Amino acid sequence: MIFNIVVLILVGLIAIVVIGFIWSAFWLWWQAILSKAPVSLLQIIFMRFRKVSPSVIVTVRITARKAGIEISADQLEAHYLAGGDVVRVVQALISASKANITLDYDRACAIDLAGRDVQEAVGTSVNPKVIDVPSGQMARSSIDAISGDGIQLKVKARVTVRTNLDRLVGGATEETIVARVGEGIVTTIGSSKNHMAVLENPDRISKLVLERGLDSGTAFEILSIDIADIDVGDNIGARLKIDQAEAEKKVAQAQAERQRALAVAREQEMVALVQENRAKVVLAEAEVPKAMADAFRAGNMGIMDYYNMQNVISDTRMRTSIAEPDREEGPPTEGV
């Protein structure tokens, strides 16, 4: 008896869950029927088993049908299972339809699955977007360029772009637009002969940059480039010349110091060479007494010859001391 009661309770609970499950699916089915966007009851029931929200699919299909866009429940369910946002896709399709912008469902799904906000892309196509150059994400506050006369110019620009839905998938982002416009500004200013020409005609920058076709391969179409501000910076040309002159001065000083060091080294070599030669002279003079002794022994020289030689040496020293009083006399030559 107790077992039968437990079984009845379980059966009742299961029946209540099944009825509630079918009842919610029935109301969604009935809502779709009344909205003239029918979705089969079995499909709504099986959506739950596929982990798809039936209320989202039915609501989005009704919204699309009311806007005059025919999208099947299978298409919505497939995009939902792929991880896409069916709500934003349908809203983007409705916005594009009202603005007479060509956008089919498959392209909208591709844009959404690519990680782009398809609704924002359609909104930018209707209402163009303004991009600051340089952007707020960049560390610098202006685009710095050097004109032909060496004057630095600091430029801020604003680029008005419109999303190109055909190139949105695979197209470059805003960072590419900012980089290309910055490069164009630097090139245009660098090709100017002087900074006054740029200050007098800032629209020349816009024209030349636009002629480069900077939006090629990007997800945007550039409508206009406006120069918001131009400030005169430092005289980079003069600074570079000063730095160059300073560098040349240091090189000249280094070369002069090298020459001086070589001269000092050469002088020391000469001093050493003089000392060496003096040593040779001293050695040669040391041989004189030996030679004189040999001459005495051989009888080639007499005592009177020796004294005459000493008189000549003394006379020579006296004359030298009179002519050069500051000169130090060397030691007298001693006889044998």
C-alpha positions as CSV (number, residue, x, y, z in Angstrom):
1,M,0.0,0.0,0.0
2,I,2.7,2.4,0.9
3,F,4.7,1.5,-2.2
4,N,1.7,2.3,-4.4
5,I,1.3,5.7,-2.7
6,V,4.9,6.5,-3.3
7,V,4.6,5.4,-6.9
8,L,1.5,7.6,-7.4
9,I,3.3,10.6,-5.9
10,L,6.3,10.1,-8.2
11,V,4.0,9.7,-11.2
12,G,2.1,12.8,-10.2
13,L,5.3,14.9,-9.8
14,I,6.5,13.7,-13.2
15,A,3.2,14.5,-14.7
16,I,3.2,18.0,-13.2
17,V,6.8,18.6,-14.5
18,V,5.8,17.3,-18.0
19,I,2.6,19.4,-18.1
20,G,4.5,22.5,-16.9
21,F,7.2,21.8,-19.5
22,I,4.6,21.3,-22.3
23,W,2.5,24.2,-21.0
24,S,5.3,26.8,-21.4
25,A,6.1,25.4,-24.8
26,F,2.4,25.6,-25.7
27,W,2.2,29.3,-24.8
28,L,5.3,30.1,-26.8
29,W,3.8,28.2,-29.8
30,W,0.5,30.0,-29.4
31,Q,2.3,33.3,-29.1
32,A,4.1,32.6,-32.4
33,I,0.9,31.5,-34.1
34,L,-0.9,34.7,-33.1
35,S,2.1,36.8,-34.2
36,K,2.1,35.2,-37.6
37,A,5.6,33.8,-37.1
38,P,4.8,30.2,-36.5
39,V,7.2,27.8,-34.8
40,S,6.3,24.1,-34.5
41,L,5.4,22.9,-31.0
42,L,7.8,19.9,-31.2
43,Q,10.6,22.2,-32.3
44,I,10.0,24.4,-29.2
45,I,10.0,21.3,-27.0
46,F,13.2,19.9,-28.5
47,M,15.0,23.2,-28.2
48,R,15.3,22.7,-24.5
49,F,17.0,19.4,-25.0
50,R,19.5,21.2,-27.4
51,K,20.2,23.8,-24.7
52,V,18.6,26.5,-26.7
53,S,16.4,29.1,-25.1
54,P,12.9,28.8,-26.8
55,S,11.7,32.1,-25.5
56,V,14.7,33.9,-27.1
57,I,14.3,32.2,-30.5
58,V,10.5,32.7,-30.6
59,T,10.7,36.3,-29.5
60,V,13.5,37.2,-32.0
61,R,11.6,35.5,-34.8
62,I,8.4,37.4,-34.0
63,T,10.4,40.7,-33.9
64,A,12.0,40.0,-37.3
65,R,8.6,39.0,-38.8
66,K,7.0,42.2,-37.5
67,A,9.8,44.2,-39.1
68,G,9.2,42.5,-42.5
69,I,12.3,40.2,-42.3
70,E,11.8,36.5,-42.8
71,I,14.2,34.4,-40.8
72,S,13.4,30.8,-40.0
73,A,13.6,29.3,-36.5
74,D,16.2,26.8,-37.7
75,Q,18.5,29.7,-38.9
76,L,18.1,31.5,-35.5
77,E,18.7,28.3,-33.6
78,A,21.9,27.5,-35.7
79,H,23.3,30.9,-34.9
80,Y,22.5,30.6,-31.2
81,L,24.2,27.2,-31.0
82,A,27.3,28.7,-32.8
83,G,27.6,31.1,-29.9
84,G,26.2,34.1,-31.7
85,D,23.9,36.8,-30.3
86,V,20.7,36.4,-32.3
87,V,19.1,39.4,-30.6
88,R,21.7,41.9,-31.7
89,V,21.8,40.3,-35.2
90,V,18.1,40.8,-35.7
91,Q,18.2,44.3,-34.3
92,A,21.0,45.1,-36.7
93,L,19.0,43.7,-39.6
94,I,16.0,45.8,-38.7
95,S,18.2,48.9,-38.4
96,A,19.8,48.3,-41.7
97,S,16.4,47.6,-43.4
98,K,15.0,50.9,-42.1
99,A,18.1,52.8,-43.2
100,N,18.0,51.2,-46.7
101,I,21.4,49.6,-46.1
102,T,22.0,46.2,-47.8
103,L,22.7,43.6,-45.2
104,D,21.7,40.0,-45.4
105,Y,21.3,37.5,-42.5
106,D,24.4,35.4,-43.3
107,R,26.7,38.5,-43.4
108,A,25.3,39.8,-40.2
109,C,25.9,36.4,-38.6
110,A,29.5,36.3,-39.9
111,I,30.1,39.8,-38.5
112,D,28.7,38.7,-35.1
113,L,30.7,35.5,-35.0
114,A,33.9,37.4,-36.0
115,G,33.6,39.2,-32.7
116,R,32.4,42.5,-34.1
117,D,29.3,44.3,-32.7
118,V,27.1,44.1,-35.7
119,Q,24.5,46.5,-34.3
120,E,27.2,49.1,-33.6
121,A,28.6,48.6,-37.2
122,V,25.1,49.3,-38.7
123,G,24.8,52.3,-36.4
124,T,28.1,53.6,-37.6
125,S,27.0,53.2,-41.2
126,V,24.0,55.3,-40.5
127,N,25.7,57.8,-38.2
128,P,29.4,58.3,-39.1
129,K,31.9,58.0,-36.3
130,V,34.7,60.5,-35.5
131,I,38.1,59.1,-34.6
132,D,40.7,61.3,-32.9
133,V,44.3,61.2,-34.2
134,P,46.2,60.4,-32.1
135,S,43.7,58.3,-30.2
136,G,43.2,58.3,-26.4
137,Q,44.9,54.9,-26.2
138,M,48.2,56.3,-27.5
139,A,50.8,57.7,-25.1
140,R,51.3,60.9,-27.1
141,S,48.9,63.8,-27.3
142,S,49.8,64.9,-30.8
143,I,51.3,63.8,-34.1
144,D,54.8,65.4,-34.2
145,A,56.4,66.0,-37.6
146,I,59.4,68.1,-38.8
147,S,59.0,70.4,-41.8
148,G,61.7,71.2,-44.3
149,D,63.2,74.1,-42.3
150,G,63.6,71.9,-39.2
151,I,60.6,73.3,-37.2
152,Q,58.6,70.8,-35.3
153,L,54.8,70.9,-35.7
154,K,52.3,69.2,-33.3
155,V,49.1,68.2,-35.1
156,K,45.8,66.9,-33.9
157,A,43.3,65.6,-36.4
158,R,39.8,64.2,-36.5
159,V,38.8,61.5,-39.0
160,T,35.2,60.9,-39.9
161,V,34.6,57.3,-40.9
162,R,31.6,55.2,-41.9
163,T,31.5,51.4,-41.5
164,N,31.9,49.5,-44.7
165,L,29.8,46.4,-44.0
166,D,31.2,44.5,-47.0
167,R,34.7,44.8,-45.6
168,L,33.9,44.5,-41.9
169,V,34.8,40.8,-41.8
170,G,38.6,40.6,-42.2
171,G,39.0,44.4,-42.5
172,A,41.5,46.4,-40.4
173,T,40.3,48.2,-37.3
174,E,40.4,51.8,-36.0
175,E,44.0,51.4,-34.9
176,T,45.0,51.0,-38.5
177,I,43.1,54.1,-39.6
178,V,44.8,56.1,-36.8
179,A,48.3,54.8,-37.7
180,R,47.8,55.5,-41.5
181,V,46.5,59.0,-40.9
182,G,49.4,59.7,-38.5
183,E,51.9,58.5,-41.1
184,G,50.2,60.6,-43.8
185,I,50.4,63.7,-41.6
186,V,54.1,63.2,-40.9
187,T,54.9,62.6,-44.6
188,T,53.0,65.6,-45.8
189,I,54.6,68.0,-43.2
190,G,58.0,66.5,-43.9
191,S,57.6,67.2,-47.7
192,S,56.8,70.9,-47.0
193,K,59.7,73.3,-47.5
194,N,58.9,75.3,-44.3
195,H,56.5,75.3,-41.5
196,M,54.8,78.5,-42.5
197,A,53.4,76.9,-45.6
198,V,51.7,74.2,-43.4
199,L,50.3,76.8,-41.0
200,E,48.9,78.9,-43.8
201,N,47.2,76.0,-45.5
202,P,46.4,73.2,-43.0
203,D,43.8,71.9,-45.4
204,R,46.6,70.8,-47.7
205,I,47.4,68.1,-45.2
206,S,43.8,66.8,-45.4
207,K,43.8,66.7,-49.2
208,L,47.1,65.0,-49.6
209,V,46.2,62.4,-46.9
210,L,42.8,61.7,-48.4
211,E,44.4,61.1,-51.8
212,R,46.5,58.3,-50.4
213,G,43.4,56.0,-50.0
214,L,44.2,55.2,-46.4
215,D,40.9,53.3,-46.0
216,S,42.0,50.5,-48.3
217,G,41.7,47.1,-46.7
218,T,40.0,48.5,-43.6
219,A,36.5,48.1,-42.2
220,F,35.8,51.8,-42.7
221,E,35.3,54.3,-45.4
222,I,37.0,57.7,-44.6
223,L,34.6,60.6,-45.3
224,S,36.8,63.5,-44.2
225,I,40.0,64.3,-42.3
226,D,39.9,67.6,-40.4
227,I,42.9,69.3,-38.8
228,A,41.8,70.2,-35.3
229,D,44.9,71.9,-34.0
230,I,48.5,72.8,-35.1
231,D,51.1,74.0,-32.6
232,V,54.7,75.0,-33.3
233,G,57.2,73.0,-31.3
234,D,61.0,73.1,-31.0
235,N,63.5,74.0,-33.7
236,I,64.7,70.5,-34.2
237,G,66.9,71.4,-37.1
238,A,68.9,73.9,-35.1
239,R,69.1,71.5,-32.2
240,L,70.4,68.8,-34.5
241,K,73.0,71.2,-35.9
242,I,74.1,72.1,-32.4
243,D,74.4,68.4,-31.5
244,Q,76.3,67.7,-34.7
245,A,78.7,70.6,-34.0
246,E,79.2,69.4,-30.4
247,A,79.9,65.9,-31.7
248,E,82.4,67.2,-34.2
249,K,84.1,69.3,-31.5
250,K,84.5,66.3,-29.3
251,V,86.0,64.4,-32.3
252,A,88.4,67.2,-33.0
253,Q,89.4,67.3,-29.3
254,A,89.9,63.6,-29.2
255,Q,92.1,63.8,-32.3
256,A,94.1,66.7,-30.9
257,E,94.6,64.8,-27.6
258,R,95.7,61.8,-29.6
259,Q,98.3,64.0,-31.5
260,R,99.5,65.5,-28.2
261,A,99.9,62.0,-26.7
262,L,101.8,60.9,-29.7
263,A,104.1,64.0,-29.5
264,V,104.7,63.4,-25.7
265,A,105.5,59.8,-26.4
266,R,107.8,60.8,-29.2
267,E,109.5,63.3,-27.0
268,Q,110.1,60.7,-24.4
269,E,111.6,58.4,-27.0
270,M,114.0,61.2,-28.0
271,V,115.0,61.8,-24.4
272,A,115.7,58.1,-24.1
273,L,117.6,58.1,-27.3
274,V,119.7,61.1,-26.1
275,Q,120.5,59.3,-22.9
276,E,121.4,56.2,-24.9
277,N,123.8,58.2,-27.1
278,R,125.3,59.9,-24.1
279,A,126.0,56.6,-22.6
280,K,127.7,55.5,-25.8
281,V,129.8,58.7,-25.7
282,V,130.8,58.0,-22.1
283,L,131.8,54.5,-23.1
284,A,133.8,55.9,-26.0
285,E,135.6,58.4,-23.7
286,A,136.4,55.6,-21.3
287,E,138.4,54.0,-24.2
288,V,140.6,57.1,-24.6
289,P,142.8,56.5,-21.5
290,K,143.2,52.9,-22.6
291,A,144.3,54.0,-26.0
292,M,146.7,56.5,-24.6
293,A,148.3,53.9,-22.3
294,D,148.7,51.6,-25.3
295,A,150.3,54.4,-27.2
296,F,152.8,55.0,-24.4
297,R,153.7,51.4,-24.2
298,A,154.1,51.1,-28.0
299,G,156.3,54.3,-28.0
300,N,154.0,56.2,-30.3
301,M,153.4,58.9,-27.8
302,G,155.7,60.8,-25.4
303,I,155.2,62.6,-22.1
304,M,155.4,66.0,-23.8
305,D,152.7,65.0,-26.2
306,Y,150.5,64.1,-23.3
307,Y,151.1,67.5,-21.6
308,N,150.4,69.4,-24.8
309,M,147.1,67.6,-25.2
310,Q,146.2,68.5,-21.6
311,N,147.0,72.1,-22.3
312,V,144.8,72.1,-25.4
313,I,141.9,70.5,-23.4
314,S,142.2,73.1,-20.6
315,D,142.3,75.9,-23.1
316,T,139.2,74.6,-24.8
317,R,137.3,74.4,-21.5
318,M,138.3,77.9,-20.6
319,R,137.1,79.3,-23.9
320,T,133.9,77.3,-23.6
321,S,133.2,78.6,-20.0
322,I,133.7,82.2,-21.2
323,A,131.4,81.7,-24.2
324,E,128.8,79.8,-22.3
325,P,128.9,80.7,-18.6
326,D,125.8,78.7,-17.7
327,R,127.0,75.5,-19.2
328,E,128.2,72.9,-16.7
329,E,131.7,71.7,-17.3
330,G,132.3,68.0,-17.5
331,P,134.8,66.2,-15.4
332,P,138.5,66.7,-16.5
333,T,140.1,64.0,-18.5
334,E,142.6,62.2,-16.3
335,G,145.9,60.9,-17.7
336,V,147.4,57.6,-17.4
